[in-house]
Amino acid sequence: MPMLNSSADMLGLIAELNMRRISKVCGERARRLGGMMKLTPENIENLKLARSMHKRFVAGDFRHSEKEQGQIKSLCDWLVREHALNHNHPEKTVAMEDSSLRCMLPLPPESYLQVCGEVETW
């Protein structure tokens, strides 16, 4: 499967997922369900992928495949649905342009660590 150069948007998305959103939404869900949380095999695979992409990006390899991009979109959709359930909001979906998550030229090696630093200070 060909690997695509990841854009700054993809780096920001993976940083935000790993450093904030996954733990926040899953923690809220566990509290809502009284501490019990059961995930589907697809959700488990997508969560593992987000973590492995985080580690890959920290190491400086800013590439992803089309399949990984689809799985990350699926993970984002699931997190948005769970957040809506946790807060009794109407369900929404994620609008994500495929072209915004990839770029033609590789990014500089320090790009991801800069994005992670920005996520921490938001």
C-alpha positions in Angstrom: 0.0 0.0 0.0 1.6 3.4 -1.0 2.3 5.8 1.8 1.3 9.4 1.5 3.1 12.4 3.0 1.0 13.6 5.9 0.0 17.3 6.1 0.2 19.6 9.1 -3.5 19.0 9.5 -3.0 15.3 9.9 -0.2 15.9 12.4 -2.5 18.2 14.4 -5.3 15.7 14.3 -3.2 12.8 15.5 -1.7 15.0 18.3 -5.1 16.2 19.4 -6.5 12.7 19.4 -3.7 11.2 21.4 -3.0 14.1 23.8 -6.6 15.1 24.6 -9.7 13.8 22.9 -9.4 10.0 23.3 -8.8 10.1 27.1 -11.4 12.8 27.6 -14.2 11.2 25.7 -13.5 7.7 26.9 -13.3 8.9 30.5 -16.6 10.6 30.2 -18.1 7.5 28.7 -16.8 5.3 31.4 -18.3 7.6 34.1 -21.6 7.7 32.2 -21.7 3.9 32.2 -20.7 3.5 35.8 -17.0 2.6 35.1 -17.8 -0.1 32.5 -16.6 0.5 29.0 -16.9 -2.0 26.2 -15.3 -1.3 22.9 -16.0 -2.9 19.5 -13.0 -4.7 17.8 -13.1 -1.9 15.2 -12.8 0.8 17.9 -9.9 -1.1 19.6 -8.1 -1.3 16.2 -8.6 2.4 15.5 -7.4 3.4 18.9 -4.3 1.3 18.5 -3.7 2.8 15.1 -4.0 6.4 16.5 -1.3 5.5 19.1 1.0 3.8 16.6 0.7 6.9 14.3 1.6 9.1 17.2 4.7 7.1 17.9 5.6 7.1 14.2 5.2 10.9 13.9 7.2 11.5 17.1 10.0 9.4 15.4 9.8 11.7 12.4 8.0 9.5 9.8 5.2 11.7 8.6 3.5 9.3 6.2 0.2 7.5 6.3 -1.8 5.2 4.0 -5.3 5.7 2.6 -6.5 2.9 4.8 -5.1 4.5 7.9 -6.7 7.8 6.9 -10.1 6.1 6.6 -9.6 4.4 10.0 -8.7 7.8 11.6 -11.9 9.3 10.2 -13.9 6.4 11.6 -12.3 7.0 15.0 -13.1 10.7 14.8 -16.7 9.9 13.9 -17.0 7.5 16.8 -15.5 10.1 19.3 -17.9 12.7 18.1 -20.9 10.4 18.5 -19.7 9.4 22.0 -19.2 13.0 23.0 -22.7 13.8 21.8 -24.1 10.9 23.9 -22.1 12.0 27.0 -23.5 15.5 26.9 -27.0 14.9 25.4 -26.2 16.8 22.3 -27.6 16.0 18.8 -25.4 13.6 16.9 -23.0 15.1 14.4 -20.6 13.7 11.9 -17.0 14.8 11.0 -16.4 16.7 7.8 -12.9 15.9 6.7 -11.4 16.6 3.3 -9.1 13.8 2.2 -6.8 16.2 0.4 -6.3 18.3 3.6 -4.7 15.3 5.3 -1.9 14.8 2.8 0.7 17.1 1.2 3.0 16.9 -1.8 6.3 17.6 0.0 7.5 16.1 3.2 7.4 18.2 6.4 10.5 19.1 8.4 11.4 16.6 11.1 10.6 18.9 14.0 7.0 19.6 12.8 5.2 17.0 15.0 6.9 17.9 18.2 6.0 21.6 17.6 2.3 20.6 17.0 2.3 18.5 20.2 3.7 21.5 22.1 0.9 23.7 20.7 -1.8 21.1 21.7 -0.5 21.1 25.3 -0.8 24.9 25.6 -4.3 25.2 24.1 
